[in-house]
Amino acid sequence: MLFTSGTSMNYPTQDVFDFFTSQYPIQSDVEVFHTDLSCENALGFTETNGNEQFIQIDKNLNESDYITTLLHELVHVIQNESGILTERVREDQAYHMESVLYDRWCDSCQRGLAPVA
């Protein structure tokens, strides 16, 4: 289940989450917290607390960067559930998959399909 908090940018958070989970089921509850990360030198973070995963995402991103970052962080959610802990492997996978998933997202939107298809 997805929860959102913080100052939302009115971007399609739920649609992106549904699109992602149609391909990669997530067992955890996920909260996406929109906040200012400009002082953190990062666009997003993912933390695990038991069966809950907490994503912080920079509220200052444009829509395409927001969607890409959310997809990246959702890959980390799957990695956390799978026990993938090696930082280099995690980041290599997440950076690769964010672009693959973003392209799929854009393709589904351009074809006029619902993003979860």
C-alpha positions as CSV (number, residue, x, y, z in Angstrom):
1,M,0.0,0.0,0.0
2,L,1.2,3.5,-0.8
3,F,1.0,6.5,1.5
4,T,2.2,10.0,0.7
5,S,3.1,12.9,2.9
6,G,4.9,16.2,2.9
7,T,4.3,18.9,0.3
8,S,3.1,17.2,-2.8
9,M,4.0,18.5,-6.3
10,N,0.8,17.1,-7.8
11,Y,2.7,14.6,-9.8
12,P,1.3,11.1,-10.6
13,T,2.8,9.3,-7.5
14,Q,0.0,6.7,-7.3
15,D,0.0,6.1,-11.0
16,V,3.8,5.5,-11.0
17,F,3.5,3.2,-8.0
18,D,0.7,1.2,-9.7
19,F,2.7,1.0,-12.9
20,F,5.8,-0.2,-11.0
21,T,3.9,-2.8,-8.9
22,S,2.2,-4.2,-11.9
23,Q,5.7,-5.4,-12.9
24,Y,7.4,-5.9,-9.6
25,P,5.0,-6.7,-6.7
26,I,5.9,-5.0,-3.4
27,Q,5.1,-6.6,-0.1
28,S,6.0,-3.6,2.1
29,D,3.9,-0.6,2.9
30,V,5.6,2.3,1.2
31,E,5.4,6.0,2.3
32,V,6.7,8.7,-0.1
33,F,7.6,11.8,1.8
34,H,8.0,14.9,-0.3
35,T,10.6,17.2,1.3
36,D,13.5,19.6,0.4
37,L,16.6,17.6,-0.1
38,S,18.7,20.3,-1.7
39,C,21.1,20.4,1.3
40,E,21.5,16.6,1.1
41,N,23.1,16.5,-2.3
42,A,20.5,13.8,-3.3
43,L,17.2,13.5,-5.1
44,G,15.9,10.7,-2.9
45,F,16.5,8.2,-0.1
46,T,14.9,4.9,0.9
47,E,14.9,3.6,4.5
48,T,13.5,0.3,5.8
49,N,11.6,-0.1,9.1
50,G,10.3,-3.7,9.4
51,N,7.6,-4.2,6.8
52,E,7.5,-0.5,6.0
53,Q,9.7,1.4,3.6
54,F,10.1,5.2,3.7
55,I,11.1,7.1,0.6
56,Q,12.1,10.7,0.9
57,I,12.0,12.5,-2.5
58,D,13.0,16.1,-3.3
59,K,10.0,18.3,-3.7
60,N,11.8,20.6,-6.1
61,L,12.1,18.2,-9.0
62,N,10.4,18.7,-12.4
63,E,7.9,15.9,-13.3
64,S,10.2,13.7,-15.4
65,D,13.0,13.9,-12.8
66,Y,10.4,13.1,-10.1
67,I,9.1,10.1,-11.9
68,T,12.7,8.8,-12.6
69,T,13.7,9.3,-9.0
70,L,10.6,7.6,-7.7
71,L,11.2,4.6,-10.0
72,H,14.8,4.5,-8.8
73,E,13.8,4.5,-5.1
74,L,11.1,1.8,-5.8
75,V,13.9,-0.4,-7.2
76,H,15.6,0.0,-3.8
77,V,12.4,-1.1,-2.1
78,I,12.5,-4.3,-4.1
79,Q,16.2,-4.7,-3.4
80,N,15.5,-4.3,0.3
81,E,12.8,-7.0,0.2
82,S,15.2,-9.3,-1.7
83,G,18.1,-8.7,0.7
84,I,20.4,-7.0,-1.9
85,L,22.7,-5.0,0.4
86,T,25.9,-4.3,-1.6
87,E,25.8,-0.6,-2.3
88,R,27.5,-0.7,-5.7
89,V,25.2,-3.5,-6.9
90,R,22.1,-1.6,-5.6
91,E,23.0,1.7,-7.3
92,D,24.1,0.0,-10.6
93,Q,20.8,-1.9,-10.7
94,A,18.7,1.1,-9.7
95,Y,20.3,3.5,-12.2
96,H,19.9,1.0,-15.0
97,M,16.3,0.1,-14.1
98,E,15.2,3.7,-13.6
99,S,15.8,4.5,-17.3
100,V,14.3,1.2,-18.5
101,L,11.2,1.7,-16.4
102,Y,10.9,5.4,-17.3
103,D,11.0,4.5,-21.0
104,R,8.2,1.9,-20.4
105,W,6.3,4.5,-18.5
106,C,6.5,7.0,-21.3
107,D,5.6,4.4,-23.9
108,S,2.5,3.4,-22.0
109,C,1.5,7.1,-21.7
110,Q,2.2,7.9,-25.4
111,R,0.1,4.9,-26.5
112,G,-2.8,6.4,-24.5
113,L,-2.9,3.4,-22.3
114,A,-3.4,3.6,-18.6
115,P,0.0,3.8,-17.0
116,V,-0.6,0.6,-15.0
117,A,-1.0,-1.5,-18.2
